Amino acid sequence: MANILVVTEHIKGNFEDISFEMLGLARELAGATGGTCSALVFGAMKSNASQLGAADVVLAADAGDEYNPEEYSAIVESVIKDKSPDLVLIGSTSMGVDIAGQVGTTLNLPIISYCNAIEASGSAFKCTSQLYGGKLNSQVQVSQQAIVMVLAGSADPETGKSGGSASLEDVSAGKGAGKVRFKTLIEPEASDVDITQSQVLVSIGRGVGSKDDIEAIEELAESLNADVSCSRPIVDAGWMSKSRQVGKSGLKVKPKVYLALGISGAPEHIEGMKSASTIIAVNTDPQAPIFDVAHYGIVGDLFDVTEELMDELD
Amino acid sequence: MKILVLLRQVPDLVEDLEVDDSGKALDVSEIKFKLNEYDEHALEEAILLKERGEADEVVALTQEGEGSEKVLYTALAKGATLAKSIAISGEASDSAQFAKLMAEAAKAEGGDMIMVGVQSVDDRDGQLAPIVAASLDMPCISAVTGVKVSGNTASIFKEYSGGIMAEFEADLPAVIGIQAAEQPPRYAPVSKIKQIQDSAEIGSLSASSSNGASSIEVLALAPPPKGEGAKMLDSGKDLLDVLKDLGVA
């Protein structure tokens, strides 16, 4: 019998999809083992508890409405102590990375990161983690209370919305030492192009060697009536603006066609583009994980393929 | 204001990754290691703070071993004020234990801020920043893309999904998990690294592993199961045919 606790995430008053995905996984595990599935919500999110339909119990913690790594970690810690769940699911996200590591260390619990599948195996759990940029999967087994960090996209968010009773329980919890204070949320700068609305995206990654090389890609995009987007390294290198970034910390896109040039397909990138109707990948590395999600692929140099395409288009 | 930057070497993903005979771990005999790219950003952010006058010292730390001298001399060439290698006795059985060893070394060195890369490709058992922070009873903020220090507090900019950011204020000392520095990591010319090698000294720290077994049992490490996979095309011409069928060319 496995009792699962899901630590929900919210932003601007809405639950993030990862909350529903984790609840879906928790519901399945609880169902398979005859256990229960509870969801922890913070501050004003209590009033949205009914959305967490897969939870047997929604635990509502008195907290600031905005995420605070110190305060929320302290709350998770005291709820784990109080409720003794067998497994705690936390998002493999910007917020989750703060909470899981701190709580796991303080309570001396094992942490399993980058997990995309969990299976009950007797009284133990088997978890699959995506490591090395998605090139290898690690399967581990844990036979004690543990924290699992769940990657976005591991379950259908719809599965987290029904199947439980979502009864509400207030929990009192620690607040932390007040060393971290939330100041403000900062919205992204307005962009000339909204890539979430683009029908066709030509997207570039690390395979582009220099900023000057982007011009050839822009020409190709123009010929295809496409917009240019990119993966994280291109933004970090300062070659394109943040508003063009696809992925976990960038934007989620769903164009009709996504042409990925020189993008290896790390899980953080896949998260942002896997909903594209048709994915076409060009990469020199035949092992690149992008080929696992692509519908069409070419193993080759992105500039050779771009040049050949331009020649054919002329 | 003294910043410690913890640097890790990780497998270069450009390489073909092979699993060893146990079927549970990476075969590291042939592969190339490189500095974790998020750690490069952590170092860059620390050096930026020093250049802006918000920090006085930047101390680069890394585990002693193959390639560690190159990592540290490069950090000095980029602008770190001091570099030390950490001799670890025993072996960390997972990334959580490794993080606790790093915390021990960081504590011995002492600092007002610890900067590390937000994640690495192999930290399966938890990320470095929050584990170091909890081990040293310091606050931690990860996924950070900007830091400003003023006296004993720091303004910290944390990235959420969809390009939204949050600003926090934190009392120092604190641990920061850097997602990206405010500017791309600088390049250190080989000539400068050579020059540093001749003039600078690398200090040393030590940390000892408790050799505790991991409570996580590894069953297997393997390439992900292949789905249907992509239909492979031979040329740009074939690709154009596909694009035409899809109505975009």
Interface residues (C-beta under 8 A of the other chain):
Chain A: I11 K12 E16 E66 Y67 N68 P69 E70 T93 S94 M95 V97 D98 I99 A100 G101 Q102 V103 G104 T105 T106 P110 I111 I112 S113 Y114 K126 S129 Q130 L131 Y132 G133 G134 K135 L136 N137 S138 Q139 V140 Q141 V142 S143 Q144 A146 A177 K179 V180 R181 F182 K183 T184 L185 I186 E187 P188 Q199 V200 S223 L224 N225 A226 R232 P233 V235 D236 A237 G238 K242 S243 Q245 K248 S249 G250 L251 K252 K256 V257 S264 T278 I279 I280 A281 V282 D285 Q287 P289 F291 D292 A294 H295 Y296 G297 I298 V299 D304 V305 T306 E307 E308 L309 D311 E312 L313
Chain B: P11 L13 V14 D16 L17 V19 L26 E37 H41 S95 A96 A99 K100 V118 Q119 V121 D122 D123 R124 D125 G126 Q127 A129 P130 I131 A133 A134 S135 P139 C140 I141 S142 A143 S155 F157 K158 E159 Y160 S161 G162 G163 I164 M165 A166 E167 F168 E169 A170 D171 A174 G177 Q179 A180 Q183 P184 S214 S215 I216 E217 V218 L219 A220 L221 A222 P223 P224 P225 K226 G227 G229 A230 K231 M232 L233 D234 S235 G236 K237 D238 L239 L240 V242 L243 L246 V248 A249
